[in-house]
Amino acid sequence: MLRIPPALSRGLFVFALVAVFWLALQPAPDVVQIVSWQDKIEHAVLFAVLMVLGSLAWPDRMLQVVLGLLAYGAAMEVAQSFTDYRFGDLWDWVADAIGLLLAAIPARLLAARFGAPPAQASSTAGARNQA
């Protein structure tokens, strides 16, 4: 089965985190707005993608990935509130959380198929259990 090497998936995840945070602190580009809550959809989709990348990087630590991304989203909103051209929005963070929830099951399935294999128990632990 095709597996993505852990170093590659973790590198991509960290790169995405840095790039997204940097972009979030730049002036917002002019975008054609189709619906009034389009920004919230964009947040949900972005965090769904980050969830998938994080689950590929650490498939056996999904809860930590979710909690870390929730903290990351909150930090992003706080950082935006310190700029003159962006503002922090609690509803953006809620949209981030919704994206994480919507991606949790597909991310888990993708991580099981393509992510690094789960960590194996140490041989000494196995020897103690057999004694």
N, C-alpha and C positions, 0 to 999 in steps of 0.2 A: 504494500500500500504506500502511496506517495505521502511522505511526511515533510513538512516544512522544517528545516533545521531551527532549533530553538534560538540560536544567535541571530538568525535572519528575521524571524518573526518578532523577537524582542526589539531588534534594531528598528524595524519598520514601525512598531508601536511607539517607541520613544521618539522617533523622527516625527511621526504624526502628531504626537502630543505637543512637541516643541513648535512645529509649524502651525498648528491650529491656535495655540496660545498667542503666538506672534501675530498671526492674522487677525485674531480677535481684538488686538490692541491697536490695529491700524484704523485709519478713518474708513467708515463704511462706504463701499462702492455704490454707485447708483445702479439699482437692479429693478427691472420691471416687476412690479408687485401685482400678482394675479388675485390673491385673496389677502384680506387684512391681517390674518394670522400666519402669513407665509413664513415670517421669521421663526415662529415656533416649530413649524414643520422642518425648516432647515436645521434647527437645533436638534430635534428628535432624530432626524436622519444622520446627522453628523455623529451623535453619540451612539447611535446604533452601529455605525461603522467602527467607531473606536472600541465598542464592546466586542465586536467580532475580532478585531486585531488583538485586543487584550486577551481574549479567550484562546486565540491561537498561540499567543506568547506564553501564557500560563494556564493551560487547560485544567489543571488540578487546583486552581485557586480562583475560581469564578467569583466567589463572594468578595474576596479581596479586590479583584478587578472592579467589580461593581461599586464597592465602597470608595475605592481610590478614584474612580471616575466621577462619582458624586462630589467628592471633595474637590477634585480638579475643576468641575463645572462651577462650584461655588466660588473657588478662588478666581476663576476667570471673570465672573460677574463682579466680584469685589475689585479686581484689578481694573476692569472697565469703568468702574465708578470713579476712579482717580484720573481719568482722561477728560479732556475738554470736549471731545467729539463722540464719545460713547457713554453709555450709562448702564449700570448694573440693574438687572431686572429679575425679580424672584420668579416670574412666570417663565423666563428663559430657562432657569434652573429646573423648574417643574417639567418643561419640555425635554430637557436633557434626561431627566429621570424616566420619563415615558419612553424615550428612545431606547434607554438601557433595558427597560422591562420588555419592550416589544422585540428586542434583539436577543434576549437571554436564551430562549429555546433554540432558535437557529444558530446562535453562536456556540452553544453547547454541542450541537450536532456537528457543526463544522470543526470544532476543536477536537472532537472524538475521531473524526475522519482524517484531518490533515495536521492537527497540532502535534506537538512533541508528545511522546508517550508518557503516561503518568509515571511519577517517580517510583522506583522500585524500593521495597523495604530492604534494609541492609541485611547482609547475610548473618550478621551477629544476632540481629533481632529474631530472624528465623530459627537460628540454632537455639536460642533461649526458649522459644516457644515449643520446640521439639523435645527439650529436656524434661 
